[in-house]
Amino acid sequence: MKRLMIGVAAAAMTLGALGTAAPAVADPDTAFANELNTYGIYGQKDYNAWIGKIACKRLRTNVDPDVFASAKFVHNQLETGSTTDQAYQFLAAALRTYCPDRLPILNQA
């Protein structure tokens, strides 16, 4: 009887642990690509994510001293025919996704 109760308790603990498992975290690169698509910006997911991460790094290291330089960098990386608005939309999405601490620079635009 004691073994049965221990087994039931162990099963209950296992089920309880499974029921409280944390939800899976979405891939930020996929979320970023999905947001870009809403702005009409397409292209390879990995490439766009890389550009977004590089834009953040350029801001952190002062390669791009302001939002205008960063948007120009992004615009130069986008497909031919992309608009200036799309470059700023891309940059805003990159900042939200990869470096939210840099979001205040958008106030410059």
Steps between C-alpha positions, in 0.01 A plus 500: 500500500782735590667440159174575324463831684859597422443414134180707488677793667788480254259487206309800634823697538602411146163603358508819703843586367390433144193712543702800617771484237593836353368568151744481213662831407443611142800545274574875490633475143169354381302765685725767346448358149124488554497865608710601199254324272222725629700796364553336162861414581587150391819307448688230679410477868860439609636786290244749631563387858873541445451854367280583801762371742780682316297823513480461878872433525579806287292715734659351813852559369421846357577398142162657430478808722126554456177359363555661160834327443355171620198529268734577209702187580182292511368655177824410322454136606138465386392389156504752219174690496460508876381832634642725769186429703575128481855562622366679807236229553773237476719691744216547749417128484869412547528725803186352658620146433876505549592811701201658674739709710570703180134581428530860627708593194181476293393828657768668286310422181 
